[in-house]
Amino acid sequence: MLKRVVKQQIKQFRKSFCFVPNYRNTELARFFNPEDSEIIEKLFRGKHRVQYSLEKGQVVNNFHVEEITFLKEFNIRVYALRHKVTQARYIHLDSCDMNNSFAIILRTPPENDKGIPLMTQRLVMSGSEMYPVKEVLSHMAEKRSMNTFSEPWTGPEFTVFPFSTTNEKDFYNLLGVYIQSVFYPLNRRLDFLQEGVRLEYDEENNPKLPISLRGKTYEEMYNNEQMHDHIFLSNIQKKIYKGSHHSNLGSGTVQQIRNASYQEVIDYYEKYYSPNNANFFSYGDLDFTKHLEFIDQVLMKGKEYKEIVHTFKQPEQIQYIQDNEITCPSNSQGSIGITFMCNDIIDNPFDTLALSVLSYCLFEMPQSIFFQEFLQSGVASKYCPGYGYDITNRIATFTFGFAEVSNDKSELIQMGDKIMKILKDISENGLDVQMVDFAIHYMEVNAKEGKADFGLNLLQNMIPFIIHDKDPTVVLKMEESFEKLRRKIDEGLIQQLVKKYFLNNNHGIRTIVTPDNLFTDYVKIEETEYLKSVQESMTIQDIDFLQKENEQVFVEMCKMQDVSILPSLNTTDIVPLVEKFDYEEQVINGINVWFTDQETNGMSYVRIKFDISDLEPELHHFLELFCIVFPHIGSQGLQTNQMDFLIDNYTSKFEMESHIFRDVKGKDQIKKVLVMTVGYLDKYIEQSFSLLNDLLSTPNLKNLSRISELLQYYAGIYANNLGEKPMDIAIAHANSGLSRALFLNDKMKKTQDICSLAIEVLKTTSLKQELEKISYYLECIYQKMINKNRMSILIHSQKKNYKNLQKRIELLSSTIKINQPNFNKSIIIESEKMQEFKEKYNRSFIPLPINTNYIVESFKMPEVIDGKTPVMHLVGEIMRNCIHFEEIRSVDGVFDAGCYIDLNGSFSVFSYRDHSTVQRYETFERAIQYITNKDFTERELKEAKISLFSKIDKNIEPYNKGIKWFIYGLNDRLRLNYRQALLAANSQKVIDTANEILLENIKKEQSSQVIIGSQAHNLKKLLSRGWKIEKAVDGISVSPKSYRQNENQQYVYNEFM
């Protein structure tokens, strides 16, 4: 009977997954063997997972089921359980999402400012009894796991150890590591000295030399305490929460961290890192009853647990708004903030939602009063740190303020008075109703829109309720909360909130920060005097002990880590199948339409693709502008301000993009498509399609003033993107000489197209004539695309919406047909041929107002369906992890380096935030020779495969599933073949392919080299080497701020598979 059921399940599963038909001759055979129960469990995932039959009151693996709640907004069932012995709480969110999350959540209130919570979190991750490996999470994340997230969170009164992964074996590997680290750590003193704080002689452990303070926590906070933002926020926290544990800083203060002892950390661990203070959270499609079994074994090991009694003390009441005057380093300007203590977010979750909406209205929109009065007017350049509504602590705060303004205290006080005057006006007159409606709509969309790590996003909102043993589902019941909010706002809720929490609330702090030229000197003097007093008080025994301890720390830091004892995935743990993209195909009025049923949380996404592969060459110059202008141009029936209002209030996405790519089917052709995307809450289907009807059937492309306005605005954005995204720009520009498809995707050229058009409009003496010319070309692109033979539609929604959507598409096509006579015209689309392009290898330096360099070398690659492409993917991953790239990160101080493959046939090696220039290409060549000389091991090849699949198998948001098939034609079969080629690739194939595509082309000098770098470089030296100096854009400056605000961000690129 069981075998028959399993066979039926396999039959169903084969419909849902793409596989090779004669699987009996492949490793896939065991995936379809009814005898193999382990594999059967792996198969039934996502929508096909086995449903639970649990009931309230039932006991599962020593956990008592307390509540079962269904959240219709997310199609999630919440199971709340409690361990019968330790009383540990377990919350599981059952979802079809295959990106499973898990977290251990501990309530860890800071008892002082010594940074003990942060030190404890770091100490437990420095090795456990089972896995005595320091920095265990980074070792797991890099090469042994396919996790999508693994980084602890230390909050004001909690410590969370979360992870996410799509792979079941990986889930239990990580679960084991986390459980062992949190509940059975080594907690060694030497690790405390490295992670926390220690005294150390400055050089060669010589007691005659001065001592200094070291340790990750101390050094991190020493740097933070000389940064304006940290100074501002920490001072507010200590003042406004005085008398409560919220006034203590979990990360500590420098003056207190240096007094922290190892024993204090151990005592803190023993008190709070106990299963009876633990909460467990899981999310996803895996069987959580197995998680319970695993955890129960840990909880029942016989360890004695002390009872923990948590108390919550309210802050001391402030009777009037107090002044808080502080100083900061001279590299910052003055700032002001007025902070009010607000509601208890647990006892009053409705006010939390209402104040969040109010915060968005006041700060985050172009029409926001504080944006207009202070930022747009130029009075201030940005908001102060922590502005708006802040729910970091259980008692929330609300801050009004601005940074980088006047250093004059009297002017800052006047700004504070103006803030209060604006609030008084709002209390009397309220806010614009349309603006409030937009804010509510934005927040509703933001809450429902699926994200890659959706489970952990939900957890972040639930943490305060979990650690205080309250119902965490309160914050997830969206529909009723937003409906109640809309009703209350009509009854004057905004005015009531402003009066209650701001005007009639004396529990507030006015913080004024002014720069002090001697601030840094004071910090250094204070530390020097402290260390001097410590050193003078040391006895001979103290000196001897410190010397020995320093030696032990140094030996421990140099010790090689045996990471082989850590659990690791094998390539056999990677499922060699791809989930089939399910859709229902229809032809509506001659247009191909695909519907896909996805868990989109009450939202729908419509994408309309227009095939313009035969676009005339002279129109390419205007294609990027067309994508900018078209969604915002208005229509014959709707003026631009009306359309903007409707877009803001009824859609989540309303945009157009162009995609130019090499035909993946092997035809030597270039495909060019435009994709119009509209996302909306299902209740706004009528308004969203009405917008689409108006725009697609009667766009007002003769609105010259709107074209000019959008052109000038986006020219500035595109120019600043050179500073914000220099790595993207450098890779695309290096690729641009390798093929016609890559040339048409050159992001620097697109930027130059937009900026040159903007400059022409600014400089022309015949403005109307110039704009009419642009309008004419935009109209030509529109007329090219608006034909039903060029259109196809993909819709992500729920099945219950299909009939309504069919009617809307019928009406859409009928409306376009009435207004555009060429809509039904028969056409033949002839794509551009690839071979018409002459290859050109760049040697270009592009100077920008930035401090470091972004270095790229690009090689031409075969097409995606060629067997060499997946092998080159592996080559890139081995190179990224090889010793040469590790050296430039650790020794040369390069932020990162790696490789990138473009769908259109290029392989790029890059480094970024690099202080080298052309010398870096020697490193690239050594890394390539590391492959071709077979210096890598079989273990490195295996780790490269695991690392690569962790990127390829990264969870895709429900509304993005099937997008690469729809746009590029990357169907299930191509994805499956690519996957299996990766798994099958051996060392020799890797060596041969790297030789052919990389080393041989280096010998022939057939690669492109591009550096986007600092203007301060010796350009004459580059010119003497045959390099070309290119100016990024003419006539429009690139703001240095655009680089600085992104300089600490990791470079992230999308895997095309």
ABEGO torsion letter per residue (X at the ends): XAAAAAAAAAAAAAAABBBBABAAABAAAAAABAABAAAAAAABBEAABBBBABBBGBBBGGBBBABBBBBAAAGBBBBBBBBAAAGBBBBBBBBABABBBBBBBBBBBBABAAGAAAAAAAAAAAEBAABBBBGAAAAAAAAABABABBBBBBBAABBBBBBBBABAAAAAAAAAAAAAAAABBAGBAAAAAAABBBBBBABGGBAABBBBBBEAAAAAAAAAAABAAAAAAAAAAAAAABGBAAABBAAEBAAAAAABBAAAAAAAAAAABBAAABBBBBBEABBAAAAAAAAAAAAAAGBBBBBBBBBBBBBBBBABBBBBBBBBBAABBBBBBBBBBBBBAAABAAAAAAAAAAAAAAAABAABAAAAAAAAAGABABBBBGBEBBAABABBBBBBEBBGBBABAAAAAAAAAAAAAAAAAAAAAEBBAAAAAAAAAAAAAAAABBBABAAAAAAAAAAAAAAAGBBAAAAABAAAAAAAAAAAAAAGAAAAAAAAAAAABABBBBBBBBBBAAAAAAAAAAAAAAAAAAAAABBAAAAAAAAAAAAAAAAAAABBBBAAABBBBBAAABBABBBBBBBBBBBBGGBBBBBBBBBAGGBBBBBBBBBAAABBAAAAAAAAAAAAAAAAAEBAABBAAAAAAAAAAABABBBBBBBBBBBAAGBBBBBBBBBBBBBBBAAAAAAAAAAAAAAAABBBAABAAAAAAAAAAAAAAAAAAAAABAAAAAAAAAAAAABAAAAAABAAAAAAAAAAAAAAAAABABAAAAAAAAAAAAAAAAAAABBAAABBBBBBBBAAAAAAAAAAAAAAAAAAAAABAAAABBBBBBBBBAAABBBBBBBBBBBBBBABBBBBBBBBBBBAABAAAAAAAAAAAAAAABAAAAAAAAAAGBABBBBBBBAAGBBBBBBBGBABBAAAAAAAAAAAAAAAAGABBAAAAAAAAAAAAAAAABBBBAAABGAAAAAAGBBAAAAAAAAAAAAABBAAAAAAAAAAAAAAAAAAGBBBBBBBBBAABBAAAAAAAGBBBBBABBGBBBBAAAAAAAAABBBBBBBAX
